[in-house]
Amino acid sequence: MKCIVNIIATFEQARYGTIASANIARACFHSLRGEKNNQESQFVNAVELAVGEACTNSVKHQILDEKVAGPVKITFQLGKNVLLISVGDRNPPFAFDQSVPPDVYSLAENGYGIHIMKESMDRVNYRHTQGWNIITMIKKIPQEDRL
Amino acid sequence: MKIETRRDQGITLIVLSGRFDAGVVASFKEYMEQFSMAGPEFFVVDMTEVNYIDSGGLGCLVSFLRKVRQVEGDIKIAMVSDKVRSVFELTRLHRIFEMYDDTKVAVKSYLRDVPARG
């Protein structure tokens, strides 16, 4: 199963993309694990949060003098027991791998987004190719119901 | 996101509802401007009806906390859902904000600590 959600880089559209990601994650979970599983919400929430952060970054870091909001492409692909998600934008490249968790004790106001993505998902990678930033995330779909 | 303000025993109760995401950062910061911060002010943020929070929302709360603490005030968080609490824990911000399961208890916690005005 492959699903693509195309939005533009505005906060409103980022919200729509985030909500869509939750619904898609829920559908993927149901297709593999059924509808009565107490791990569903944790899985869906993690996907929603991570995709939300990626989309928000696409909005925040676009070039400000551009008159038209850039495209953001969110792709979902369901594997055997994993959901593969990529979020792509046309913003300039950035130092994803050098991002460090913010120091909460100094009341840091920014820098939580990439940390949240990495903590929510099982794997997060970044590359810049052919003018696109692409963040790829993998979330394993839990195999056992922990009732 | 909807924001309501109430007063309870001298404490300002901020009741939020909806999605506290990056899209509402500007409006929340505009909302914060109404508090003069001329002296200590004490707040409880009731998040019962907040169904989503991201780094934007968290950043707003931290910014607010920073301003309030500069004048020796404080902000406490009440009634977060498991979903919202997990985001605080994931970012370790639950170590920075005092968090309560009951808004009234959060308000009362100030009344023990706030120095008597004489």
Interface residues (C-beta under 8 A of the other chain):
Chain A: F11 E12 A14 R15 T18 S41 N45 E48 L49 G52 E53 T56 V59 K60 P101 P102 V104 Y105 L107 A108 E109 N110 Y112 G113 H115 I116 E119 S120
Chain B: R19 D21 A22 G23 Y52 D54 S55 G56 L58 G59 V62 S63 L65 R66 R69 K83 S86 V87 L90 T91 R92 L93 R95 I96
